[in-house]
Amino acid sequence: ELATVIANVSVDQFDVYTYNPWIVTQKFFNFCMHGSFDGIGQLYMNSRYHDWSIAHEVRLVLERRANRTMSDKKTIDNFLRDFSCIIITGCSSGIGRALLTRIGNSDTPALVFNLSRTEPQTISKDLKFTHLTCDLSQPTEIQEVASRLQNLIPRTGRILLVNNSGFGAYGEFPAPDLNHTLKMIEVNVSAPVQLTGLLWERLKSQGGQVANIASLAGYQPTPLISTYAATKAFLLHWSIALDAESKKYGVRCVAVCPGPVSTNFSKAAGLNGPTGLGGQSAEICAEEALKSMALNRPHWITGWKNRWLGFFSARLPKAWAAVIGLRMIQKLKLDRFRH
């Protein structure tokens, strides 16, 4: 399918005769972000020009990954049945809510725990579900809920911990205010580290997996969401390093990196509604996230368009990526969605 899509190119979409890699990169990013990537205007590639040679490599990488199928033993349902306990933070909305719904459809025998301030609504009757109220910006509450979990988690069987909770803010630092920014760091960074640390000995003794919901924004410095992007960069690199450390204990760590997702993030970021900028639904993102967990991928970007962006942005000089990111976000004119 990818090969067919890439064959349907439109030369008019790009100035293919340019030799300036800065212009090529900028055009590529603007092109993807404005949604034309689904249409007939695909990235024009000509092997005669060195500037485009990397695009051939990206295409091949994506084709190989798209054709990679899961074995019968690694379907999502079988993966979820392998755990005696599943702990998720932030199931009341967004990706967390979609993950909970998908888990409820898997006939897993696992005990499922949600850690958040608000209890999710309409839980599957077949799910062995428990809500534990916890404000993840408060270390004392995390300590208390972890102590409760120590008594609730079965003594045998593998454990799945999904650090999903997080929020962002849009605007120049420290918008909307410094307290909001510091709370973001507590929820996005400190809470996953603390909760994982408090449950670490149980994970090591019983085996399992830690899945951290990071973000495509973590692959590059991103102005106007600078602190949010930095917190997700921490989660990404921490997960990869932790996976290398913990394999010998039978514990795997996975960083799932969504791009734009239709969730409550816009509201939490200070926007007054959906921006209409595209992206995946929370349900599709959750499905792909669970597949990446089942395959024990140390890190995975959901959505193939997002993987294109991640591939290029991770290989740009950081200063370039920041400047291009700033221009891209400014062109999106997100200020019109501000409260």
VOPAGU-2260 file (C-alpha; in pm, 1 decimal, decimal comma):
REM VOPAGU-2260
SITE   aa  ch    i         X         Y         Z
SITE  GLU   A    0       0,0       0,0       0,0
SITE  LEU   A    1     279,8     238,6      85,7
SITE  ALA   A    2     453,2     170,6    -244,9
SITE  THR   A    3     129,9     252,6    -428,5
SITE  VAL   A    4      81,2     574,0    -233,4
SITE  ILE   A    5     434,8     691,6    -296,4
SITE  ALA   A    6     400,5     615,4    -668,2
SITE  ASN   A    7     114,3     867,3    -692,3
SITE  VAL   A    8     334,7    1173,2    -680,2
SITE  SER   A    9     268,1    1528,3    -784,2
SITE  VAL   A   10     576,8    1722,9    -884,7
SITE  ASP   A   11     396,1    2052,2    -829,7
SITE  GLN   A   12     390,9    2001,7    -454,4
SITE  PHE   A   13     766,2    2052,2    -420,0
SITE  ASP   A   14    1043,5    2246,9    -584,3
SITE  VAL   A   15    1234,6    1931,4    -671,4
SITE  TYR   A   16    1517,8    2121,3    -836,1
SITE  THR   A   17    1634,3    2287,8    -518,4
SITE  TYR   A   18    1971,9    2188,6    -379,8
SITE  ASN   A   19    1919,6    2358,8     -44,2
SITE  PRO   A   20    1854,1    2090,2     220,3
SITE  TRP   A   21    1713,1    2353,9     458,8
SITE  ILE   A   22    1438,5    2442,6     210,3
SITE  VAL   A   23    1376,2    2076,5     131,5
SITE  THR   A   24    1335,7    1992,6     500,7
SITE  GLN   A   25    1112,5    2290,7     570,9
SITE  LYS   A   26     887,5    2213,4     274,5
SITE  PHE   A   27     863,6    1849,6     377,7
SITE  PHE   A   28     757,9    1929,1     734,6
SITE  ASN   A   29     505,3    2193,6     630,0
SITE  PHE   A   30     368,0    1952,7     372,4
SITE  CYS   A   31     309,7    1675,5     627,1
SITE  MET   A   32     165,5    1901,4     897,1
SITE  HIS   A   33     -92,1    2060,0     668,0
SITE  GLY   A   34    -254,0    1728,1     584,0
SITE  SER   A   35    -159,4    1698,8     217,1
SITE  PHE   A   36      27,7    1380,8     294,6
SITE  ASP   A   37    -288,1    1177,9     236,7
SITE  GLY   A   38    -360,0    1325,7    -103,1
SITE  ILE   A   39    -200,2    1299,5    -443,2
SITE  GLY   A   40      80,0    1535,3    -349,3
SITE  GLN   A   41     342,7    1301,2    -213,3
SITE  LEU   A   42     708,0    1373,0    -154,8
SITE  TYR   A   43     870,6    1369,2    -497,0
SITE  MET   A   44    1186,0    1157,6    -494,9
SITE  ASN   A   45    1450,7    1152,9    -764,5
SITE  SER   A   46    1761,2     944,5    -705,5
SITE  ARG   A   47    1969,3    1182,1    -919,2
SITE  TYR   A   48    1958,1    1440,4    -643,4
SITE  HIS   A   49    2146,1    1366,8    -325,0
SITE  ASP   A   50    1901,0    1575,3    -123,1
SITE  TRP   A   51    1630,2    1315,7    -177,5
SITE  SER   A   52    1830,6     999,2    -120,9
SITE  ILE   A   53    1723,1     975,5     243,9
SITE  ALA   A   54    1358,5     964,3     138,9
SITE  HIS   A   55    1418,4     634,4     -41,9
SITE  GLU   A   56    1557,6     492,5     280,5
SITE  VAL   A   57    1256,3     612,1     479,9
SITE  ARG   A   58    1018,6     453,9     233,0
SITE  LEU   A   59    1193,7     117,8     259,2
SITE  VAL   A   60    1200,0     131,8     639,2
SITE  LEU   A   61     828,6     207,8     654,4
SITE  GLU   A   62     742,6     -64,3     404,3
SITE  ARG   A   63     932,9    -322,7     605,3
SITE  ARG   A   64     760,9    -217,0     926,1
SITE  ALA   A   65     416,8    -202,0     765,9
SITE  ASN   A   66     457,3    -557,0     636,5
SITE  ARG   A   67     570,9    -690,9     973,9
SITE  THR   A   68     292,0    -908,3    1107,7
SITE  MET   A   69     234,1   -1029,7    1460,0
SITE  SER   A   70     250,6   -1402,5    1525,9
SITE  ASP   A   71     -56,2   -1576,2    1667,5
SITE  LYS   A   72     107,4   -1589,9    2010,5
SITE  LYS   A   73     153,0   -1212,7    2013,8
SITE  THR   A   74    -193,9   -1092,7    1937,0
SITE  ILE   A   75    -320,0    -824,2    2167,9
SITE  ASP   A   76    -565,7   -1057,5    2336,9
SITE  ASN   A   77    -302,9   -1320,2    2410,5
SITE  PHE   A   78     -67,6   -1048,5    2529,2
SITE  LEU   A   79    -323,1    -914,5    2777,2
SITE  ARG   A   80    -412,7   -1263,6    2900,0
SITE  ASP   A   81     -50,4   -1308,0    3002,0
SITE  PHE   A   82     -85,0   -1068,3    3297,1
SITE  SER   A   83    -238,7   -1119,9    3638,8
SITE  CYS   A   84    -249,2    -744,1    3701,7
SITE  ILE   A   85    -275,7    -435,4    3478,9
SITE  ILE   A   86    -223,0     -88,3    3627,5
SITE  ILE   A   87    -300,5     221,6    3419,4
SITE  THR   A   88    -284,2     588,1    3513,2
SITE  GLY   A   89    -541,4     827,7    3368,5
SITE  CYS   A   90    -818,8     602,3    3234,4
SITE  SER   A   91   -1094,2     859,4    3267,2
SITE  SER   A   92   -1042,7    1001,9    2916,9
SITE  GLY   A   93    -831,6    1001,7    2601,7
SITE  ILE   A   94    -581,8     727,5    2526,6
SITE  GLY   A   95    -615,6     582,4    2875,9
SITE  ARG   A   96    -989,6     547,7    2834,3
SITE  ALA   A   97    -940,6     382,2    2493,2
SITE  LEU   A   98    -684,6     142,0    2640,7
SITE  LEU   A   99    -928,4      46,6    2916,4
SITE  THR   A  100   -1206,1     -16,7    2664,6
SITE  ARG   A  101    -980,4    -235,3    2450,2
SITE  ILE   A  102    -862,1    -430,8    2755,1
SITE  GLY   A  103   -1226,1    -483,4    2851,9
SITE  ASN   A  104   -1285,4    -649,9    2514,2
SITE  SER   A  105    -997,0    -894,2    2553,0
SITE  ASP   A  106   -1138,1   -1139,1    2811,0
SITE  THR   A  107    -821,1   -1097,9    3015,3
SITE  PRO   A  108    -834,5   -1254,7    3362,9
SITE  ALA   A  109    -613,0    -976,4    3499,2
SITE  LEU   A  110    -711,7    -743,5    3779,6
SITE  VAL   A  111    -722,9    -393,5    3629,2
SITE  PHE   A  112    -650,5     -81,0    3834,3
SITE  ASN   A  113    -697,6     280,5    3731,6
SITE  LEU   A  114    -507,1     557,3    3909,0
SITE  SER   A  115    -654,7     903,2    3851,4
SITE  ARG   A  116    -861,6    1171,9    4019,1
SITE  THR   A  117   -1176,7    1083,0    3823,3
SITE  GLU   A  118   -1331,6     738,6    3792,7
SITE  PRO   A  119   -1400,2     628,0    3433,6
SITE  GLN   A  120   -1760,0     574,5    3328,2
SITE  THR   A  121   -1922,7     272,2    3160,7
SITE  ILE   A  122   -1674,1       0,5    3246,1
SITE  SER   A  123   -1708,9    -344,1    3088,0
SITE  LYS   A  124   -1897,3    -575,4    3323,8
SITE  ASP   A  125   -1652,1    -854,8    3245,7
SITE  LEU   A  126   -1355,0    -650,3    3363,0
SITE  LYS   A  127   -1218,0    -703,9    3714,1
SITE  PHE   A  128   -1179,0    -331,7    3760,6
SITE  THR   A  129   -1084,2    -117,7    4059,7
SITE  HIS   A  130   -1052,6     260,3    4063,9
SITE  LEU   A  131    -798,7     408,7    4304,4
SITE  THR   A  132    -834,9     784,2    4344,2
SITE  CYS   A  133    -497,2     954,7    4315,0
SITE  ASP   A  134    -371,5    1301,2    4224,0
SITE  LEU   A  135     -53,2    1218,0    4034,7
SITE  SER   A  136      88,7    1565,1    4093,7
SITE  GLN   A  137     110,4    1482,0    4465,7
SITE  PRO   A  138     400,5    1249,0    4564,2
SITE  THR   A  139     236,1    1163,8    4897,4
SITE  GLU   A  140     -77,0    1036,4    4722,4
SITE  ILE   A  141     133,8     825,3    4485,6
SITE  GLN   A  142     311,9     677,6    4787,0
SITE  GLU   A  143     -20,5     591,9    4950,4
SITE  VAL   A  144    -175,8     435,3    4641,2
SITE  ALA   A  145     140,1     232,3    4574,1
SITE  SER   A  146     117,6      94,3    4928,3
SITE  ARG   A  147    -242,2      -9,3    4862,7
SITE  LEU   A  148    -139,9    -171,8    4536,1
SITE  GLN   A  149     123,1    -381,3    4711,5
SITE  ASN   A  150    -162,1    -555,4    4895,1
SITE  LEU   A  151    -397,1    -573,3    4595,8
SITE  ILE   A  152    -158,7    -706,5    4330,7
SITE  PRO   A  153    -166,3   -1088,5    4307,4
SITE  ARG   A  154     147,7   -1253,8    4443,0
SITE  THR   A  155     196,4   -1451,9    4124,0
SITE  GLY   A  156     169,7   -1362,3    3758,2
SITE  ARG   A  157     317,2   -1088,0    3545,0
SITE  ILE   A  158     239,2    -719,0    3594,7
SITE  LEU   A  159     168,3    -455,9    3327,9
SITE  LEU   A  160     216,3     -93,7    3434,7
SITE  VAL   A  161     105,2     175,1    3188,2
SITE  ASN   A  162     215,0     528,0    3278,1
SITE  ASN   A  163     -38,2     712,0    3064,7
SITE  SER   A  164    -135,2    1027,5    3255,3
SITE  GLY   A  165       2,1    1353,8    3126,8
SITE  PHE   A  166     -94,3    1698,4    3007,7
SITE  GLY   A  167      57,8    1990,1    2821,4
SITE  ALA   A  168      37,4    2362,8    2768,7
SITE  TYR   A  169      61,1    2578,3    2458,6
SITE  GLY   A  170     238,1    2913,1    2447,5
SITE  GLU   A  171     566,4    3082,9    2523,9
SITE  PHE   A  172     730,7    2967,6    2847,7
SITE  PRO   A  173     604,5    2967,5    3119,7
SITE  ALA   A  174     251,2    2989,2    2977,9
SITE  PRO   A  175      -4,6    2973,0    3123,8
SITE  ASP   A  176     190,2    3020,3    3448,5
SITE  LEU   A  177     487,7    2873,4    3632,5
SITE  ASN   A  178     279,0    2665,7    3875,1
SITE  HIS   A  179     101,6    2496,0    3583,8
SITE  THR   A  180     437,5    2420,4    3422,6
SITE  LEU   A  181     582,7    2273,8    3741,9
SITE  LYS   A  182     272,2    2059,8    3790,5
SITE  MET   A  183     316,4    1932,5    3434,6
SITE  ILE   A  184     667,1    1813,6    3520,8
SITE  GLU   A  185     531,7    1640,9    3832,5
SITE  VAL   A  186     262,5    1451,5    3640,8
SITE  ASN   A  187     454,2    1380,1    3318,8
SITE  VAL   A  188     795,3    1294,9    3467,4
SITE  SER   A  189     805,0    1256,6    3845,2
SITE  ALA   A  190     487,9    1047,8    3876,4
SITE  PRO   A  191     593,5     774,1    3628,5
SITE  VAL   A  192     938,4     750,4    3787,2
SITE  GLN   A  193     799,0     738,2    4141,2
SITE  LEU   A  194     522,5     487,7    4067,8
SITE  THR   A  195     754,1     261,9    3867,4
SITE  GLY   A  196    1016,3     281,7    4141,0
SITE  LEU   A  197     770,4     192,5    4416,2
SITE  LEU   A  198     651,1    -113,2    4221,2
SITE  TRP   A  199     991,1    -205,4    4079,8
SITE  GLU   A  200    1073,9    -490,7    4316,9
SITE  ARG   A  201     736,9    -654,4    4244,7
SITE  LEU   A  202     797,1    -616,4    3872,3
SITE  LYS   A  203    1141,1    -773,3    3901,8
SITE  SER   A  204    1020,3   -1063,3    4113,6
SITE  GLN   A  205     707,7   -1139,5    3907,4
SITE  GLY   A  206     811,6   -1016,9    3563,3
SITE  GLY   A  207     611,8    -791,1    3335,8
SITE  GLN   A  208     625,8    -470,3    3139,2
SITE  VAL   A  209     633,4     -94,7    3192,7
SITE  ALA   A  210     474,9     105,8    2909,8
SITE  ASN   A  211     526,2     482,1    2911,4
SITE  ILE   A  212     303,1     695,1    2690,1
SITE  ALA   A  213     547,0     952,7    2555,3
SITE  SER   A  214     495,1    1159,9    2238,7
SITE  LEU   A  215     623,1    1233,0    1890,7
SITE  ALA   A  216     713,3    1573,8    2038,1
SITE  GLY   A  217     981,9    1400,3    2243,0
SITE  TYR   A  218    1196,3    1335,2    1936,5
SITE  GLN   A  219    1296,6    1698,3    1890,9
SITE  PRO   A  220    1296,4    2032,4    2075,9
SITE  THR   A  221     955,0    2185,4    2010,5
SITE  PRO   A  222     896,8    2556,7    2080,5
SITE  LEU   A  223     561,4    2676,5    2217,2
SITE  ILE   A  224     516,6    2337,8    2384,7
SITE  SER   A  225     874,9    2334,4    2508,3
SITE  THR   A  226     824,7    2194,2    2858,1
SITE  TYR   A  227     574,0    1932,9    2744,2
SITE  ALA   A  228     807,5    1814,5    2467,0
SITE  ALA   A  229    1097,6    1799,3    2712,3
SITE  THR   A  230     897,4    1584,4    2956,0
SITE  LYS   A  231     815,0    1342,4    2675,6
SITE  ALA   A  232    1179,8    1334,3    2565,1
SITE  PHE   A  233    1264,8    1228,2    2919,5
SITE  LEU   A  234    1008,5     946,8    2910,0
SITE  LEU   A  235    1135,4     829,0    2571,9
SITE  HIS   A  236    1501,9     808,2    2669,0
SITE  TRP   A  237    1433,6     680,4    3019,1
SITE  SER   A  238    1220,7     396,6    2879,6
SITE  ILE   A  239    1482,9     287,0    2627,6
SITE  ALA   A  240    1759,9     289,3    2889,2
SITE  LEU   A  241    1543,0     112,8    3147,0
SITE  ASP   A  242    1456,9    -158,6    2896,1
SITE  ALA   A  243    1826,9    -230,8    2843,1
SITE  GLU   A  244    1877,1    -257,0    3220,2
SITE  SER   A  245    1571,9    -465,4    3305,2
SITE  LYS   A  246    1563,7    -735,7    3036,2
SITE  LYS   A  247    1770,5    -966,3    3256,1
SITE  TYR   A  248    1493,6    -955,0    3519,4
SITE  GLY   A  249    1216,7   -1044,0    3275,4
SITE  VAL   A  250    1087,4    -686,5    3271,9
SITE  ARG   A  251    1050,8    -499,6    2942,9
SITE  CYS   A  252    1001,5    -124,8    2902,4
SITE  VAL   A  253     825,0      32,3    2606,8
SITE  ALA   A  254     782,5     396,2    2505,9
SITE  VAL   A  255     472,1     458,9    2294,9
SITE  CYS   A  256     491,2     791,0    2110,2
SITE  PRO   A  257     162,8     917,5    1962,2
SITE  GLY   A  258     136,8    1218,6    1737,4
SITE  PRO   A  259    -174,7    1440,3    1747,9
SITE  VAL   A  260    -462,4    1247,4    1907,0
SITE  SER   A  261    -825,2    1350,3    1951,2
SITE  THR   A  262    -832,6    1372,4    2332,0
SITE  ASN   A  263    -882,5    1624,9    2612,0
SITE  PHE   A  264    -523,1    1739,6    2557,1
SITE  SER   A  265    -636,8    2050,4    2367,0
SITE  LYS   A  266    -848,2    2164,0    2660,2
SITE  ALA   A  267    -570,6    2096,2    2911,4
SITE  ALA   A  268    -322,1    2279,5    2691,1
SITE  GLY   A  269    -528,6    2596,7    2712,6
SITE  LEU   A  270    -715,0    2563,8    2382,0
SITE  ASN   A  271   -1090,1    2606,3    2371,5
SITE  GLY   A  272   -1169,6    2306,2    2153,4
SITE  PRO   A  273   -1045,2    2063,1    1890,9
SITE  THR   A  274    -799,7    2228,4    1653,5
SITE  GLY   A  275    -898,1    2018,0    1355,1
SITE  LEU   A  276    -532,8    1949,9    1277,5
SITE  GLY   A  277    -582,9    1582,1    1210,3
SITE  GLY   A  278    -417,2    1295,8    1388,9
SITE  GLN   A  279    -536,9     958,9    1510,9
SITE  SER   A  280    -840,5     878,6    1715,8
SITE  ALA   A  281    -770,6     763,0    2069,4
SITE  GLU   A  282    -906,3     417,4    1980,8
SITE  ILE   A  283    -671,6     365,9    1685,3
SITE  CYS   A  284    -380,3     497,2    1887,3
SITE  ALA   A  285    -460,0     260,2    2175,3
SITE  GLU   A  286    -480,2     -37,8    1940,9
SITE  GLU   A  287    -141,0      40,5    1790,2
SITE  ALA   A  288       4,4     108,0    2134,1
SITE  LEU   A  289    -100,7    -237,1    2255,4
SITE  LYS   A  290      49,7    -397,4    1945,0
SITE  SER   A  291     381,3    -228,5    2014,4
SITE  MET   A  292     365,1    -348,9    2374,7
SITE  ALA   A  293     294,1    -704,3    2259,9
SITE  LEU   A  294     600,4    -693,1    2034,2
SITE  ASN   A  295     818,7    -543,6    2310,3
SITE  ARG   A  296     930,7    -256,1    2089,9
SITE  PRO   A  297    1155,0     -32,7    2303,7
SITE  HIS   A  298     997,7     271,4    2135,6
SITE  TRP   A  299     730,1     313,4    1873,1
SITE  ILE   A  300     562,3     611,0    1703,6
SITE  THR   A  301     195,3     547,0    1629,8
SITE  GLY   A  302      71,1     632,0    1282,0
SITE  TRP   A  303     287,3     598,5     971,3
SITE  LYS   A  304     269,7     970,8     889,2
SITE  ASN   A  305     400,9    1042,2    1236,4
SITE  ARG   A  306     682,9     792,5    1180,1
SITE  TRP   A  307     789,3     989,4     873,6
SITE  LEU   A  308     804,7    1304,7    1082,5
SITE  GLY   A  309     987,4    1130,8    1364,5
SITE  PHE   A  310    1242,6     979,4    1128,5
SITE  PHE   A  311    1332,8    1314,0     975,1
SITE  SER   A  312    1316,0    1527,5    1288,8
SITE  ALA   A  313    1539,1    1290,7    1486,8
SITE  ARG   A  314    1808,8    1325,0    1220,9
SITE  LEU   A  315    1805,2    1702,2    1191,7
SITE  PRO   A  316    2051,6    1919,0    1384,7
SITE  LYS   A  317    1869,0    2012,2    1705,6
SITE  ALA   A  318    1888,7    2385,6    1634,5
SITE  TRP   A  319    1734,7    2329,1    1290,7
SITE  ALA   A  320    1459,8    2112,7    1434,5
SITE  ALA   A  321    1370,4    2380,6    1690,1
SITE  VAL   A  322    1355,3    2661,8    1432,8
SITE  ILE   A  323    1156,0    2453,1    1186,2
SITE  GLY   A  324     924,1    2339,0    1465,0
SITE  LEU   A  325     862,9    2699,1    1569,7
SITE  ARG   A  326     778,6    2803,9    1214,2
SITE  MET   A  327     549,4    2506,9    1166,2
SITE  ILE   A  328     353,1    2573,1    1484,3
SITE  GLN   A  329     330,9    2945,0    1407,3
SITE  LYS   A  330     187,8    2864,8    1064,6
SITE  LEU   A  331     -77,3    2647,8    1226,4
SITE  LYS   A  332    -197,4    2962,8    1408,2
SITE  LEU   A  333    -297,6    2779,2    1724,4
SITE  ASP   A  334    -344,2    3114,3    1899,2
SITE  ARG   A  335    -689,7    3133,9    1744,1
SITE  PHE   A  336    -792,6    2840,9    1965,2
SITE  ARG   A  337    -674,5    3004,5    2287,2
SITE  HIS   A  338    -927,8    3082,0    2562,0
